[in-house]
Amino acid sequence: MSIYVGNLSYEVEEKDLKEVFSEYGDVKNVQLPTDRETGRMRGFAFVEMGTEADEQKAIDALDGAEWMGRNLKVNKAKPKTDGGSGGRRGGGGGGGYSRGRY
């Protein structure tokens, strides 16, 4: 299981998160998703810690805490659900032709 960390400053780096979360236990992994088009950080991260007890200590201590000018949102990450459309909406067009090609 991992921890979701939201409302992060766009200036945060992996080493910053490791430093803060290591106060609550062993940090196994940090993921900082970036926007595919701009390469800019998306404002959230996932932190994986050594034990669930360490994760809970970090959540209890850091949820709502101010860090780098932002109030953090820290909770257990929800498992990614399969079968979604990846955030894109289907449909559109209809009729099987493209308007304006005549």
C-alpha positions as CSV (number, residue, x, y, z in Angstrom):
1,M,0.0,0.0,0.0
2,S,1.1,3.6,-0.5
3,I,0.3,7.1,0.6
4,Y,-1.3,9.7,-1.5
5,V,0.2,13.2,-0.9
6,G,-1.8,16.0,-2.5
7,N,-1.7,19.8,-2.8
8,L,2.0,19.8,-3.2
9,S,4.1,22.7,-4.3
10,Y,5.1,22.5,-7.9
11,E,8.7,23.1,-6.7
12,V,8.9,19.9,-4.5
13,E,11.4,17.2,-5.5
14,E,11.7,13.5,-4.6
15,K,14.5,14.2,-2.1
16,D,12.2,16.7,-0.2
17,L,9.5,14.1,0.2
18,K,12.0,11.4,1.3
19,E,13.4,13.7,3.9
20,V,10.0,14.6,5.4
21,F,8.5,11.1,5.3
22,S,11.7,9.5,6.7
23,E,10.9,11.1,10.0
24,Y,8.1,8.6,10.3
25,G,9.8,5.4,9.1
26,D,11.7,3.8,6.2
27,V,10.7,5.3,2.8
28,K,10.8,2.6,0.1
29,N,9.7,4.6,-2.9
30,V,8.5,8.0,-4.0
31,Q,6.6,8.7,-7.3
32,L,6.1,12.3,-8.5
33,P,3.8,12.1,-11.6
34,T,4.4,14.7,-14.2
35,D,2.3,16.1,-17.0
36,R,3.0,14.3,-20.3
37,E,2.8,17.4,-22.4
38,T,4.6,20.0,-20.2
39,G,6.8,17.8,-18.0
40,R,5.6,19.9,-15.1
41,M,4.8,18.2,-11.8
42,R,1.1,17.5,-11.3
43,G,0.9,18.6,-7.6
44,F,0.6,15.2,-6.0
45,A,2.8,12.2,-5.2
46,F,2.8,8.7,-3.9
47,V,5.0,7.6,-1.1
48,E,5.6,3.9,-0.1
49,M,6.9,3.2,3.3
50,G,8.3,0.1,5.0
51,T,5.3,-0.8,7.1
52,E,1.6,0.1,7.4
53,A,2.3,1.4,10.9
54,D,4.9,3.9,9.5
55,E,2.4,4.9,6.8
56,Q,-0.3,5.6,9.4
57,K,2.2,7.6,11.6
58,A,3.0,9.8,8.5
59,I,-0.7,10.2,7.6
60,D,-1.6,11.2,11.2
61,A,1.2,13.7,11.4
62,L,1.2,15.3,8.0
63,D,-2.5,15.4,6.8
64,G,-3.4,19.1,6.9
65,A,0.1,20.2,7.9
66,E,1.5,23.2,6.1
67,W,4.6,22.5,4.0
68,M,6.2,24.7,1.4
69,G,3.3,27.2,1.7
70,R,0.6,24.5,1.1
71,N,-1.7,22.5,3.4
72,L,-1.0,18.9,2.6
73,K,-3.6,16.3,1.9
74,V,-2.2,13.0,3.0
75,N,-4.1,9.7,3.1
76,K,-3.9,6.0,2.0
77,A,-3.8,5.8,-1.7
78,K,-6.8,4.1,-3.3
79,P,-6.0,1.2,-5.7
80,K,-6.1,2.1,-9.3
81,T,-9.2,0.7,-10.9
82,D,-9.1,-1.1,-14.2
83,G,-11.4,-0.7,-17.1
84,G,-11.5,3.1,-17.1
85,S,-11.0,5.2,-20.2
86,G,-7.8,6.8,-18.9
87,G,-9.6,10.1,-18.2
88,R,-10.7,10.6,-21.8
89,R,-14.4,10.7,-22.6
90,G,-15.7,8.5,-25.3
91,G,-18.3,9.3,-27.9
92,G,-18.5,12.4,-30.1
93,G,-18.8,12.6,-33.8
94,G,-21.3,9.8,-34.4
95,G,-22.4,8.7,-37.8
96,G,-18.9,7.5,-38.8
97,Y,-17.9,10.6,-40.9
98,S,-16.0,13.8,-40.3
99,R,-17.8,17.0,-41.0
100,G,-15.9,19.5,-43.2
101,R,-14.3,17.0,-45.5
102,Y,-16.6,17.7,-48.4
